Amino acid sequence: MNRKIRSVLLWILSFLLMAVFAIYQRMTGPTYPVNSSATIEGVALDYHFPRSQDSDEDAMVEVETKDPDIKGTFHFRRYKSHDKWTTIPMERVDGKLRASIPRQPAAGKVMYKVDIEKNGTVKRITEEPVIIRFKGSVPDQVLYPHIFFIFLAMVFSIRTGIEALLKGKYTYLYTIITTLLLLLGGMILGPIVQKYAFDAYWTGWPFGHDLTDNKTLVSFILWIIAFFVLRKNKENRSWPIIASLALIAVYLIPHSVLGSELDYTAIENNQP
């Protein structure tokens, strides 16, 4: 196969693998909305339950049904608090049952559940309460570059691992680029995004247990090691392969697991 064609195909493969891992990470994370359908008394309905919301506005919970006989009841309480459940009837607006979750400070969470009722039959839509986390608004000029460089780093990481496996001549160059992209997207822009969203630049080790921060740090350290190993001996390709596989493993961890979280019980206990 022509070398240029093979290179193009490998870049396409790297991009496609990045897309697959990124979609998987996003859809399995605790902030991805719960969108599904349910049935009561033979009537099907769709629902949208958000699990992430900017802290400057209320979150909207919606159950779509045009059947006027179906009613909804909304239950909610702050997560990690001494609150009792608050129960309110859902309003019908444009063929949807709606209820709003009161806005919370950044990293504040609310757990909620929805009951629907028709002809005396009551059904809870989800077996377990849904948990939504509120966050500060992140400016587009910070968020989009962060996402772009993180995803581009993943593309180069995969491509570097392939290059190392094939004993290609660009392993060292790709390692440099991957490391710089992780530095920019993960270690510089990442904390800035975190500051806007949760008012803290870093909540991973040694200051906290934020898994997103920790896995970014581990990945960056492994690529730093790969860079210095190759700088000393460009034939030693084991570390770029290890770093590439580690970043893939990181992307298989759902996004925002063990993320910033406000403990209302601690706040309440500290109040006079």
N, C-alpha and C positions, 0 to 999 in steps of 0.2 A: 504494500500500500504506500502511496506517496506520503512523504513525511509531513507535508503541510496539511494534507487531508486528514491524516491520523491525528495531528495536533488539534485541528478544528473539532474533530469528533470527540476527542478527550475533553476539550473545554465545554462542549455541549453536554457531555455526560456529567461533568462536574457541576454544571449549572442545574441540570435536572435533578441530580441527587440532592443538591442544596435545597431546591424547591420542595422536594418530597419531605426532607427532614424538617424544614421550617414549617410547613403546613402541619405535619404531625405534631410538632412541638406546640404550635399555637392551638390546635384543636383539642389537645389533651390537657391543656393547662387549666388551672382553677379560675381563670378570668374569662374563659370562652363562654358565650351565652348558651343557655339551654333552650334550644329551639326544637320543638317536636309536636306531636299531636296526641290527643286522648279521645276517648269515646265515653259517652254517658247516655243511657237509654237509647242506644242505637244512633245517637247523633255524634258526628265527628267534629272536633274543633282543634285549631292550631294555637300554640302558645309561644310566647317569647319572654324568657326570664333572663334579664341581664345579670352579669356577675362582675361587671366593672363599670364605674361611672365617675365622671369628673365631679369634684367636691363642690363646685359652684352651682349645682342644680340638682333637683330631685331626680330619682331614677323612676322610669315608667315600666310597670309590669302589665302585659297585655295577654288576654285570651280572646282569640277571634272566634266569634260564633254569631250567626244571624238569627238563631232561635231565640225569640223573646222570652221563652219560658225558662231558659237557663240563667241561673243567678250565680254569682261568685262571692266568696268571702275571703278576705285577705288577712293573714296573720303575720306579724313581724315583731322582732325584738333585736336590740343591738347585740352583736356577737361579743362574747367575753364581757358580759355585764350582769348585773343583778336585776335587770329589767324583767317584768312580767310580759307575757305576750299581749300585744295590742291587736284587737280584732276589729276590722271595719268592712262594711259591704263594698263591693266593687261597683263602679259606675259604668253604665252602658253608654258608649260614645261611638257612633258610626260603625255599628256592627261589632264592636269590641267591648269586652269587659276590661276595665282599667283600674289600676290602683297605683299610687305613687309612694315611693320610699323616701322618707325625709333625708335630705342631704346630710352628709357627715363630714367631719374633718378628714384630711388626708390620712390614709391608712386605716380609717375607721371602717368597720364591717357591720353589716346587718344580715341576719338570717330571716328567711321568710318562707311561707308556704301558702298554697291556694287551694281552697275547696270549691267545687262546683256542685250545683244542686238543680235537679229537674224532677218534677212530680214526686217530691218527697225523697228521692234518692240522692244521697250525698257521696261525692267521690273526691278524694285528695289526688291532685294531679301528679305530684312527685312523692315518692316514698320517703325521701329524706328532705329536710329543709334546704333551700338554695341559699348560698352565702354570696353576697355581693360586697366588693371592696371599693371604697371611694379613693380617688387620687387627685392630686393637683393637676391642673392643665399644663401640658408641656408644649411650648411654642413649636410650630412646624419647622422653623429654621434650625432647631436643635434636634427634634425627634426624627425628621426624615434623613438627615445626614447620618445620625446614629444607626438607623435601620439599614441604610444603604451600605455603610462601611462594614457593619457586622455581617450582613449577607455576602458582601464581596469577599470578606475574609474567609467565610466558609467555602466559597467557590475556590479560592486560591489554596485553601487548606487541603481540600480534596484533590485538587490538581497537583499540588506538591507531593502528596502521598503517592499518587499514581506515578508521577515523574520519578520519585525515589525507587518505587518498585521496579520500574522499567529501566532504572539506571540511566536516566536521561541527564543531559548536560546542564539543564536549567534548574536542578533541585535547589542549589544554593540561592539563586536569584529569586525563585518563587518563595523560598523560606523567608528571605528578607522582606519581601512584599507582604506575605501573610502576617508576619510579626508586626510590621508597621500598621497594617490595617486593623489588627486586633488592638494595638496600642491606641490608635485614634478612635475606633468605634466603640471598643469595650472599656478601656481603661481611662480615657479622657471624656468622650461624649457620654458614656454610660453613667458615670457619677453625676454629670450635669443633669441628665434626664432624671436620675433618681432624686436629685435635689429639688427639681421642679415638682415631681410627682409626690414625694413623701418627705420633703424637707430634711433630707440627710444625704450627703454625698456618698457615704459608704456604710452599709449595714451588714456586710459579710465579716469573715474572720479578719482580725481578732475582736471586732466590736459587736458582732451579732452572728446570726445563722442564716442570713439571706442566701438562698441557694443560687440565685442568679448571679450575685456578686462573687460568691465562692467559686462557682464553676468557670466564670470568666477569668478569675485570677489563676486558677489551676491551668487552664488552657494557655493563658499568656506565658506563664512560667515554663511550661513544656516547650513552647515555641522559642522562647529565649534560650533554653538549653540546646534545642536543635540548631539554632543559629550559631552559637559558640562552638558546638561540636563540629559543624560543617566548616566554620571559619578556620578551625585548626586542621581538619582533615575532610576534604570534600568528598572522599570516597566512603566515609562513614555515614550511611543513609538510614541507619536504624532509628535514630531519634526523630527525623521528619515523619517517618511512618508512624511511630508511637504518638507523636503530637497530632497527626492527622486523624488517627483512630480515636484519640482522646476527645478531639473536638466533635467528631461524629457522635460519640457517646454522650457528650454534653448536650447536643441537640436532641437526643432521644429522651432527655429529662424534660418533662412538661414545663412550659414557661411559667414563671412567677410562683413556683412551689416554694413554700417557706418564705414568702416575701414579707415585706413590712406590714406590721399589724398593730393596731392600737388596742391596748388592753384597758377597757373601760373600768374593770374592777379595780385596777391599781389607781386610776384617777379618782374613783369614788372613795376608795379607802384613804386617800391622802387629803381629801377635802375636810375642812374643819367642821 
